[in-house]
């Protein structure tokens, strides 16, 4: 039986795309390899949002090129934003050993390639192996690899592909195309199939997730979709729903009220600000001001109790001065958001910033600014997490880690606790918080005695 291995770089959308490809390969009778050395099919799902991600993918492809020369029958595929939505002629010349190029979210080229090189007897054998899996699910539903069925606790479901809001720094519209919303029926089938295979938490994905349905005349919006998916979650035992990533321009009162009302939609909002200076935001073509962003944060906090708010920041964008960076620093110091994803600006081909602006902030200065925000983030996060000390929270348990159970709160905060008596994976359990740090919290089951490791402040896990 032939096996496949998928190397995934980049965002949660790429993770979901890899899962989609894996499902199609499972339907064809292929099986996931636990060890990449055992795989007959290798796929690299690529990201080009930042140069570092592109470099990692190219390094992996270089290693697979050597494997191809040693084992010519090995199938090599490239998927994702490096390929893009147009025929990647330049990439075909650069990577002549690659057999299949797949645009983002599109596994069909690999399916067609494998079907064309498989003999009739092999097709019959694969069909027999895959039939029992397909019989368990309706058409269009997703099949997880065998090792993930009833072991995968959290999963991502794309609801809108592409992006039609071109920020000046962003390459996504060039590589993933314009927005295309999936139908509610297709999304429901995807969610239901994951639930039937043991998934307990589902995150709905979009480059700008709040714009779901805007490309459909008189179509549903994200709030409408959440209500439908919430009903499916109740019926099939999905404990938690999340969505990301939002945009300040498209987060509506209706959406916030829906989050507050539906019990399985978690109080966790990802809404990037990218910079805390109005001139920088204008050059980024973000479409809002710092003042509007601050008002939005106030509104979110007033409407959703105990909400956690995460953001993204780009430091060293074209023309960013010391004082403009200080404005970003001061904004984050005021808002005390729960998590900050910090990136150093790197120019991306064909974007407005790459064509019309100078990348005039040195790498040393970008690192200094990034480090300063990381320090601020650690202080803010430690202060936010300290509010949970002594409280009992609900933790969805994902796995065991270094002898402890590991899971997350409704706010997506990482919690560890000890209990050797029960299997907690996939369960929601009440945990009393006995220690907090900037990146995680330690807890205990109510009524249990604290151990040294539960209260030792030197035990800090990154999440």
C-alpha atoms as one frame of an Amber mdcrd trajectory, in Angstrom:
protein
   0.000   0.000   0.000   1.493   3.330  -1.045   1.874   6.071   1.550   1.984
   9.876   1.450   3.519  12.569   3.617   2.521  16.258   3.541   4.904  18.974
   4.748   2.825  22.018   5.720   4.234  25.514   6.142   2.386  28.705   7.001
  -1.066  29.524   8.287  -4.105  27.579   9.470  -5.567  27.801   5.954  -2.631
  25.759   4.679  -3.219  23.231   7.455  -6.836  22.896   6.298  -5.735  22.616
   2.650  -3.335  19.817   3.568  -6.155  18.041   5.366  -8.315  18.353   2.237
  -5.571  16.834   0.088  -5.047  14.045   2.627  -8.762  13.285   2.506  -8.688
  12.937  -1.276  -5.666  10.633  -1.075  -7.394   8.538   1.590 -10.412   8.202
  -0.712  -8.077   6.861  -3.386  -6.720   4.207  -1.035  -3.408   5.823  -0.073
  -2.425   5.998   3.593  -0.603   8.621   5.642   3.004   7.757   6.495   3.996
   8.340  10.109   7.640   8.458   9.026   8.423  10.566   5.933  11.167   8.106
   4.970   8.425   5.512   4.326   6.421   7.744   1.974   6.033   7.175  -1.764
   4.343  10.566  -2.256   5.724  13.800  -0.790   3.832  17.103  -0.898   5.147
  20.466   0.287   2.328  22.909   1.070   3.989  26.297   0.827   3.627  29.786
   2.282   5.084  33.010   0.850   3.551  35.571   3.210   7.061  36.181   4.578
  10.475  35.393   3.176  11.313  33.097   6.092   8.351  30.835   5.305   9.291
  30.694   1.623  12.888  29.836   2.525  11.761  26.912   4.706   9.653  25.472
   1.890  12.491  25.808  -0.632  14.898  24.083   1.758  12.515  21.137   2.075
  12.029  20.993  -1.706  15.791  20.957  -2.177  16.036  17.894   0.067  13.221
  16.208  -1.848  15.027  16.950  -5.104  17.948  14.856  -3.871  15.495  12.084
  -2.906  13.956  12.192  -6.394  17.353  11.661  -8.007  17.954   8.641  -5.771
  14.409   7.252  -6.078  12.889   8.414  -9.411   9.551   6.678  -8.734   8.892
   8.960  -5.745   6.121  11.454  -6.460   6.866  15.066  -5.509   4.120  17.688
  -5.290   4.079  21.396  -4.465   0.920  23.085  -3.214  -0.109  26.467  -1.888
   0.809  30.096  -2.255   4.181  29.459  -3.899   2.239  27.931  -6.777  -0.542
  30.518  -6.776  -3.665  30.652  -8.897  -1.834  31.111 -12.230   0.303  28.588
 -14.087   3.674  28.754 -12.263   5.951  28.578 -15.315   8.875  30.056 -13.395
   8.446  27.455 -10.659   8.301  24.574 -13.140  11.672  25.685 -14.546  13.145
  26.150 -11.073  11.909  22.771  -9.784  12.039  20.390 -12.774  11.904  17.322
 -10.530   8.449  18.213  -9.174   5.688  16.062 -10.679   2.601  18.032  -9.629
   1.883  21.706  -8.950  -1.321  22.462  -7.029  -2.860  25.907  -6.492  -3.980
  26.794  -2.955  -6.929  24.699  -1.728  -6.963  22.620  -4.916  -5.914  18.932
  -4.654  -7.322  17.954  -8.080  -3.985  18.032  -9.988  -2.499  15.438  -7.627
  -5.593  13.258  -7.822  -5.507  13.384 -11.630  -1.773  12.666 -11.764  -2.010
   9.630  -9.506  -5.073   8.312 -11.315  -3.225   8.541 -14.635  -0.212   6.548
 -13.466  -2.093   3.815 -11.586  -2.754   0.475 -13.288  -6.246  -0.968 -13.481
  -5.457  -3.700 -10.936  -4.018  -1.145  -8.525  -7.082   1.058  -8.957  -9.351
  -1.868  -8.088  -7.311  -2.653  -4.975  -7.275   0.994  -3.854 -11.005   1.335
  -4.475 -11.689  -1.702  -2.305  -9.516  -0.333   0.499 -11.171   3.093   0.384
 -14.804   1.979  -0.026 -15.412   1.229   3.648 -14.232   4.725   4.566 -16.466
   6.422   2.009 -19.470   4.357   3.078 -19.252   5.880   6.553 -19.627   9.430
   5.212 -21.851  11.264   2.789 -20.524  12.561  -0.527 -18.327  15.612  -0.132
 -17.456  14.960   3.489 -13.874  14.825   4.658 -11.966  11.666   5.625  -9.230
  12.033   8.210  -6.147   9.806   8.051  -6.565   6.726  10.234  -4.121   7.925
  12.907  -6.137  11.168  13.329  -9.605   9.656  13.558 -10.839  10.077  17.153
  -7.411  11.489  18.096  -7.606  14.889  16.396  -9.374  17.227  18.841  -9.224
  20.546  16.988  -9.544  21.207  13.271  -9.978  24.077  10.817 -12.710  24.510
   8.214 -12.232  27.108   5.443 -15.410  29.066   4.747 -14.101  31.692   2.311
 -11.089  31.322   0.019  -8.950  34.142  -1.340  -9.071  37.830  -0.466 -10.415
  40.938  -2.210  -9.078  43.498   0.268  -5.523  44.116  -0.939  -3.379  45.601
   1.831  -0.263  47.173   0.351   2.060  44.618   2.025   0.031  41.473   1.354
   0.690  38.895  -1.356  -2.376  36.734  -0.565  -4.722  38.253  -3.217  -2.072
  37.581  -5.893  -1.555  33.969  -4.830  -4.998  32.867  -3.563  -7.209  34.944
  -5.862 -10.409  36.845  -5.142 -12.849  35.904  -2.396 -14.971  32.792  -2.943
 -17.390  31.816  -0.190 -18.257  28.148   0.247 -21.925  27.216   0.405 -23.505
  26.601   3.794 -24.291  23.034   2.734 -20.666  22.308   1.884 -19.452  23.822
   5.160 -22.027  21.858   7.157 -20.941  18.605   5.480 -17.317  19.402   6.324
 -18.128  20.168   9.969 -20.363  17.117  10.347 -17.733  14.758   8.946 -15.087
  16.090  11.337 -17.482  15.698  14.263 -18.260  12.108  13.290 -14.524  11.364
  13.428 -14.043  12.757  16.927 -13.154  16.431  16.439 -14.381  18.527  19.380
 -13.366  22.054  18.369 -13.691  23.653  14.934 -12.305  26.980  13.757 -13.921
  28.594  10.705 -11.285  30.189   8.477 -11.021  33.057   6.041  -8.330  35.542
   5.104 -10.969  38.048   6.230 -13.462  35.703   7.811 -16.013  38.465   8.519
 -16.476  38.964   4.765 -18.027  35.511   4.408 -20.991  35.667   2.001 -20.236
  39.118   0.599 -19.570  37.625  -2.835 -23.023  35.962  -2.849 -25.987  38.205
  -3.802 -28.364  38.351  -0.816 -26.243  35.618   0.747 -25.746  34.742   4.416
 -23.139  36.513   6.521 -20.801  35.067   9.131 -23.325  35.537  11.934 -25.926
  33.561   9.960 -23.412  30.814   9.260 -22.402  30.611  12.918 -26.008  29.941
  13.902 -26.291  27.091  11.395 -22.955  25.543  12.352 -23.823  25.953  16.044
 -26.874  23.752  15.483 -24.707  21.119  13.809 -22.247  21.326  16.704 -25.021
  20.710  19.221 -26.322  17.735  17.250 -22.966  16.043  16.654 -21.093  16.829
  19.867 -18.692  19.574  18.773 -17.927  21.389  22.015 -16.441  24.606  20.692
 -16.505  26.898  17.652 -14.076  29.696  16.791 -13.412  31.847  13.727 -10.451
  33.797  12.346  -9.063  36.071  11.079 -11.235  39.170  11.416 -10.686  42.688
  10.053 -11.626  45.867  11.926 -13.663  47.160   8.970 -15.939  44.134   8.794
 -16.642  43.181  12.408 -20.326  44.033  12.881 -22.516  44.475  15.942 -24.605
  41.560  14.651 -21.540  39.301  14.668 -20.495  40.357  18.185 -24.011  39.807
  19.520 -24.063  36.345  17.912 -20.774  35.414  19.579 -22.122  36.593  22.933
 -25.380  34.674  22.501 -24.248  31.255  21.218 -22.738  29.167  24.036 -20.485
  27.022  21.817 -18.922  30.018  20.072 -15.898  30.902  22.181 -15.137  34.401
  23.570 -11.959  34.671  21.516 -11.460  37.285  18.795  -8.508  37.625  16.400
  -8.555  41.148  14.947  -5.218  42.434  13.596  -4.311  46.116  13.909  -0.898
  45.752  12.140   0.313  49.199  13.315  -0.585  51.828  15.905   0.079  54.899
  13.789  -2.406  56.409  11.352   0.155  57.343   8.709   1.547  53.811   8.687
  -1.980  52.358   8.533  -2.726  54.567   5.529   0.422  53.388   3.736  -0.610
  49.828   4.544  -4.058  50.531   3.010  -5.785  49.050   6.044  -8.821  51.309
   5.823  -9.252  52.396   9.474  -7.602  54.635  12.057  -6.067  53.900  15.426
  -8.999  55.650  17.079 -11.510  53.440  15.253  -9.582  50.329  16.288  -9.581
  51.387  19.932 -13.327  51.971  19.834 -13.794  48.509  18.329 -11.777  46.899
  21.140 -13.927  48.737  23.703 -17.067  47.508  21.954 -15.883  43.893  21.837
 -15.050  43.942  25.532 -18.379  45.515  26.456 -20.448  42.982  24.485 -18.585
  39.706  25.137 -17.836  38.892  28.803 -14.311  37.616  29.590 -13.312  37.907
  25.939  -9.703  37.360  24.848  -8.555  39.570  21.978  -5.505  38.765  19.856
  -3.837  40.934  17.239  -1.124  41.001  14.566   1.634  43.597  14.271   4.135
  44.279  11.478   7.233  46.160  12.620   9.573  48.018  10.289   7.042  48.667
   7.531   8.228  51.000   4.774   8.925  54.464   6.171   8.098  53.583   9.780
   9.919  56.128  11.969  10.947  55.751  15.589   8.029  57.906  16.709   5.561
  55.929  14.584   6.798  52.697  16.104   6.465  54.280  19.553   2.814  54.987
  18.740   2.350  51.256  18.070   4.087  50.410  21.326   1.931  52.892  23.263
  -1.283  51.536  21.710  -0.464  47.980  22.744   0.531  49.138  26.202  -2.880
  50.832  26.574  -4.993  48.023  25.150  -3.257  45.115  26.927  -4.451  42.571
  24.378  -4.130  38.876  25.165  -1.801  37.808  22.385   0.321  39.661  19.840
   1.610  37.932  16.710   4.669  39.993  15.737   6.269  39.927  12.276   9.108
  41.903  10.785   8.219  43.411   7.427   9.687  41.736   4.370   8.770  42.900
   0.836   6.700  40.467  -1.199   6.827  40.377  -5.030   4.182  42.415  -6.899
   2.670  43.987  -3.788   2.120  47.742  -3.692   4.736  48.205  -0.984   7.344
  46.223  -2.952   6.683  48.177  -6.173   6.177  51.699  -4.846   7.814  51.972
  -1.414  11.306  51.621  -0.010  12.122  48.935   2.534  14.121  51.530   4.452
  14.121  50.164   8.006  17.248  48.144   8.703  17.031  44.517   9.799  18.765
  45.456  13.050  16.132  48.079  13.786  13.307  45.696  12.876  14.705  43.206
  15.366  15.020  45.876  18.062  11.396  46.895  17.597  10.241  43.288  17.493
  12.130  42.488  20.695  10.627  45.525  22.433   7.106  44.379  21.536   7.865
  40.817  22.617   8.880  42.113  26.057   5.718  44.213  26.273   3.655  41.247
  25.138   5.108  39.072  27.900   4.240  41.674  30.551   0.717  42.238  29.225
   0.054  38.527  28.884   1.313  37.810  32.395  -0.975  40.526  33.774  -3.980
  39.239  31.814  -3.415  35.636  32.837  -3.005  36.576  36.508  -6.707  37.487
  36.539  -7.492  33.778  36.267  -5.554  32.745  39.375  -7.845  30.928  41.812
 -10.693  30.694  39.291 -12.112  27.456  37.897 -12.113  27.325  34.106 -13.329
  24.845  31.526 -10.474  23.214  29.633 -10.882  21.223  26.431  -8.124  18.632
  26.755  -6.065  18.024  23.611  -3.187  15.741  24.600  -0.628  14.700  27.189
   2.606  16.662  27.360   5.552  15.787  29.602   3.356  13.834  31.993   0.574
  16.407  32.197  -2.683  16.933  30.395  -2.670  19.933  28.088  -5.713  21.868
  26.912  -7.201  25.298  26.335  -9.786  27.537  27.933 -12.658  29.178  26.032
 -10.304  32.159  25.611  -7.744  29.823  23.968  -5.332  30.078  26.889  -3.057
  27.110  27.479  -3.559  25.122  30.715  -1.690  22.102  32.124  -2.921  19.817
  34.916  -2.066  16.428  36.373  -4.319  13.392  36.638  -3.135   9.845  36.043
  -6.471   8.192  36.818  -8.507   9.094  33.731  -8.243   9.522  29.975  -9.140
  13.196  29.438  -8.353  13.637  25.735 -11.307  15.283  23.981 -13.197  16.037
  27.203 -14.101  19.401  28.701 -13.014  19.420  32.337 -13.239  21.975  35.152
  -9.753  23.000  36.268  -8.826  25.319  39.126  -5.958  27.648  38.171  -3.159
  27.549  40.774  -0.348  29.308  38.881  -0.178  31.707  35.935   2.596  32.879
  33.646   2.699  34.842  30.404   2.373  31.843  28.083   0.467  29.213  30.067
  -1.300  28.399  33.308  -1.075  25.459  35.721  -4.183  23.958  37.242  -5.599
  21.108  39.277  -8.845  19.224  39.305 -11.151  20.630  42.019 -10.688  18.691
  45.231  -7.244  17.319  44.352  -4.156  18.205  46.364  -1.632  20.535  44.719
   1.726  19.035  43.785   5.069  20.792  43.646   5.014  20.930  39.856   1.566
  22.552  39.845   2.802  25.617  41.679   6.460  25.747  40.635   6.921  29.084
  38.793   9.922  27.695  36.904   7.632  25.403  34.913   6.591  27.504  31.932
   5.352  26.079  28.663   5.115  28.042  25.413   1.777  27.782  23.635
